[in-house]
C-alpha cells in the first residue's frame, strides 16, 4: 500500500549508512525540502533539557507510536500512569516478527493478536524483571481510539488491546471510542486531510478533538478548556545525548511544548509523552505532529508539558524505511521492555525532564 511504500524526496539526500548521525542542519534542510520554505527562524532550540517539577507522567501515540506508548506504559508502569492509544494493539503483539506485525497486528489476515498469549508473556516479563510490576496498572486510566474506516490497523486489533488491558486495569478506567468514521489518522477538529482518506500527513480533519478526548480520560475530566497554543512555547532540542546506541533509528532532534505556566520551573506540572506514527518523521512531514496533534492547546491551559520524541527513516542497520517506532524488533528482541534501545532513550528523557 502507499502507506507502507511512501518515501519523501528528502530521504534520497540522506547517507544510507546508519552510522552517519544527521545533525540539526540536515534535518532543517529536509524540512525545507518538504515544505519549500525556510522555517528556521520560527524555531526555538534548547541547548539542553531543563528539569521541571512533575507530578505524573502519561503517554499517547498513533499507529507505531501507539504501540510504543503501550510498551512504555507496560514496561515503566511505576512511572507512567496512563495511556491514550490511537490505532494500536496489545503489548508485544508482533512477537518480534514483521510478518506478525503486518498480518496479526494491523490487518488481521493471520487471525489477529493472540491476546491470552500476550498476557502470559507480560506476566513472564514481570517475573524476569523486564518490566515493572503489573499491579501498578490497576488504577491507571486508558483511552482507546479506532476509526470505523481504518484500513491500516483494524478495529478488531484495537479491541484486542482493550481485552489485553482489562487483565490489568479496572474496566471503569478504560474508555474506548470506535464510533467515528475516521481512516488511519490522528483525529483533530479542523487540521489535516479529509478524515476518511488514507494520506499524508495522517492527521485527519474529523471535527473531533482526539487529543481532548484522550486528556479528558487521562485526567478524569478535571481540565480547563483549551486555549490557543503559543508557537514560542514549542522548542526543538537535541536528542543525541539521550540515545544509548547508534543502532536506534532515532532522530537527532525532538520537540517539547512547555506551557507558559511551567517555564519558570516553580509550578508543579504534568508530563505527557506523545509518539508520532509511521511516515510522520521530521524528514517526511516536518514537525507537523508536534504542532498539530491538538495536544498543545490543552497543555497550555492545564500546565501539561508535552514531549514529542522523534524517530527517523533508516535504510539499513536498522532497516526502518517508514520512520516507525520499533514494535517488531528492528532494533533488537528487547525492543519493548525496559532495556530496549528506544525504551531506554525515552526513559532518559523522562529522567532529564522530571528527575523521576
N, C-alpha and C positions, 0 to 999 in steps of 0.2 A: 504494500500500500504506500501511498505518498507519505503517510505519517512516518513509516519506518525508513523510507528511502531519501527523504528531503535533505539536501545539503545547501548551505549558503555559499555565495561567491567567496566569502572570507576564508573558508576552510582551505581553498586551494592556495591561499597565500601563506599558510602556516607550514613550518617544517614538520615533516611527519615523524620525526624522532621523538619518542616520549620523554627523552632526557633533556629536551630543549625547553626550558621553562619560558613561557611567554611573559614578557614584562608588561607593565601598565600601559606603555605607549602602544604596543602592538594590539592590546585589547581595544584601546581607543580607536586605532586605525580600522579594526574590524567593524566597530560600531558605525564609524563613518561610512564604511563600505556598504552597510545595510541601509543606512538612512540618508546618505548623501549630504550630510551637513556636519559642521564642526560643533560638537556639543560639549567640548572640554570645558568651556567657560561656565557651563551650568553645573559642574560637578564640585562637590566638596570632598576633598580627600583627607582622610585621617592618617596621620603618620603612625599612630598606634591606637589600640583599643583602650578605652577608659573603663575602670571598674565602677559599677553602679550599685546602689542598694536595691537588691532584687528580692521580692517576696515569694515568687513562684515562677515556674518555667512550664510552658506548654509548646506544642508543636502542631504544624499543619503541613499539607503538601498536596500536590496534584500529580496523578499518574505515577511515574517513577519516584517523584517527590513524596507521593502518598505512601508508597512502600517504605521509603526512607523514614518518614515520620513514624510509621508503625514500628520500625526497627528501633528508633531512638526511644520511643515510649516504652517498649517492652524491655529493651536492654538496660536502660537507665531509669527505671521506674522509681528509684529512690530520689531522683531529682526532677524528672519530668512527670507532671501530674495531670496531663490531659492531652487529647489529640483531636484534630479535625481532619478528616480524610476525604479527599475528593478523588474518586475513581481509583481506589486501591484495594488490595486484598490482604489476606492473613500474613502474619509473621512467617518468614522463610517459605513462602508459598512456592517459590521456584525450586526449592531444594537443590540449589547450586547448579541448575542446568538452564540454558537458554531455551531449550525445547519446552520444558515445563513452564517457563516464564511466559512464552508466547501462546502456548496451546492449553494450559490449565489455568493460568492466572490472568489472562487477557481475554481471548475469545472463547475459551472453554471447550475447544474441539476435542480435547482428551478427557473431558468429563468434569472439569472444574477442580478447584482446590480440594485436597484431601484433609479436611479441617480437623478431624479427630486425630489423624496422624500428626498434624502440625501442633495441636495442643499437647500431645505426648512429647513431641520434640522440644517444645517450650519448657516443659517440666524437667526434662533431661538436662537442658541447658542451664536451668536454675540449679540443679543438683551439682553440675560440673563447675558452677561459678562463672559461666559465660555471660549470664545476665543477672540483674538484680532479682530479689525475691518477688515472686508474682503477687504475694499478698499486698504489696504496695499499691497494686492496681485497683483494689476493691472499691475505693471511694472516688476514683478518678472519673472525669466526665469525658465523653466521647461523642463527636458529631460525625456522621457519615453522609456523604452526598454521592448520588449516582444519577446521571441524566437518563431519561427514558430513551433517548436517541443515541446513547453512547455505543459506538461500534468498535471501540478500541479495548476498553475494559468493561465487560458486560455487567449488567446489574446483578446477575447471578453470582459473580465473583465478589462484589461488594456485600451482598447478603451473606456470603460465607464469612466475610470479615466480621459482620455483625454477630454471627453464630460463634466465631472464634472469641471475640471479646466477651461474649456472655458467659464464658467459662471463668472469667477473671474479674469482670466489672459488674456491679449491680445493674440489673436490667433497666431500672428507672434512670440510670445515669447515661444510657446510650440513646441518642436521638438520631434516627435515620430519615433521610429525605430522598424518596425515589419518585417524586411526582412532578418534576419539572422536565419539559420537553427540550432537554439540552443534549448536544453532542459532547464529545470528549474535550472539555474546556474548564477553565476557572470561571464560574458564573458571576457576572457583575450586573450592576444596574444598567449601565449605559456605555461601557467601554468594550472595544474589541470587534470581532466579526459577528456575523449572524449566529445566533445561539445554536442553530440546528445544522451548521456547517462544520465539517472537519477541516480546519485550515489554520495556518499560522495567523496570529501568534498564540493560538489556543487559549484565548481569552474571549469569553462569549458575552455578547450584549443580550442578556437574558431577562432583563427587567426584574432581576432577583439578586439581592445582596448576599452572595455566598459567604463573604467574609463576615458580614454582620450576623448571619445565622450561626456561623461557627463560633464567633466570640460570645454570642448570647448563651450558647450551651456551655462553652468552656468556663464562663464566668457567671453562670447561674442568673442571667438576666439582671445583673447588677450595674450595667454600664450606662454611662451618659450617652446621649445621641451623638452620632459622628459629626465632625466639623471638617472644614477644608484642610487637607494636609498641606504642610509647608514644604516647598521644594528645597529650601535651605536646610531642612532637618533630615534630608536623605543623604547620607555620607557613603562614599566608597572607601574601602580600606584594603590593605594588603593581607591576603590570606596566607601568604607564603610562610610566615613564622610559625603557623599553627599546623602545617601539613607534615605528617610524620614520615612520609615516603614519597619518592618521585613517582612511583608506580601507583598513581591515585586518580588521574583524570580530573583533579581539582583545579579550578581556575586560580590565577594569581590574585584576582580581585573579587571581593564580596561587597555587599551593601548592608547598611544599618540605618534604620529610621529611629531617631532619638527625639521624642516629643519635647516641646519647649519646657514642660514642667520637670523633665528628667535631666536636663542638660547640666544643671548645677551639681548634680550628684548628691544633693541633700535630701531629696524626696525619695521615699520608697516606691519603686516601680515594679511592674511585671516585665518578664522577658518572654517573648514569643518568637519561635523559630519557624520560618516557612520555607519549604523546599519546592523550587520550580520543577516543572516536568521535563520530559524529553523535548528536544527541539526548542527549548526556551533559554539556552545559554547565551552569554553575552555576545559571542561571535555570530550568533544566528539572529537574534532579535534585539540586541542591546539589553538595557535594564528594564524592559517593559514589565516583567513580572514584579520587580521590586517597586516600580512606580504605580502600577495599575491593578494589582490584585484586589484592591479595596480594603486592605488591612490598615493602611496608614491613617485614613480618616478616623477610624475607631481608635487607633493608637494615640493620635494627637489629643483626643477628647478624654482619654482614660489612663494616661500615664503608662502606656504599654510600649516598651522598646521592642522593635521588630527586627530580627536578624534574618538576612537573606543570604545564605551561603550559596556559592555557585560552583558547579562542575563545568567542564569544557569538553568539546569534541576532541577525541583522541583516535588516531588512525591505527595505532599499534602500541602494545606494551604500556597500558592495556588497550584493548580494542573497545572503543566506545564512540562509534561514529555519529550517534544522535545526541550526544551530550546528556545522557541519562545518569541518575543516581544509581549506585550499584545495589541491585536487589536480586541478582542472579549469579554472582561470583565472578565478575570480570576482573576484580582486583585479587581476591583470594577467597577460599571457602569460609573464612571467618567474617565475611563482609557485613553480616547483620548483627553480630554480637559485640561485646564491649571492646574487643581487641581489633576489630575491623579497621582498616586504614581510614575510611571516610567517617566511621563512627568515632574513632579517636580524635580526628580533626574537629568534628563538631563539639565533642566533649571539651576539647582545648579552648574553643571559642566561648563556650558556656563559662568555663572557669575564668577566662580572661575578663569577661563582662560582669561576672557576679561573685567570683571567689568560691562558688559552690563546687 
